[in-house]
């Protein structure tokens, strides 16, 4: 005797998350973006202050590499959203 099984239709929940969830995630991501921007500004200010103090004291140090790292972090924070959107769309 031959038995035939039919597969049930696979449900398709769609790509959109529930509105309640997206509101909360948008809030968290907005706060994280704000905090990243504030940290970048603080990093530039602190590096500039350290450079000014070192020049006044006559010390030479590697502040340009520190400034480069801070600015690299600022670029990463500023482009995180568009980069993720580009990869997943």
Helices and strands as residue ranges (DSSP letters): H 19-57, H 63-88
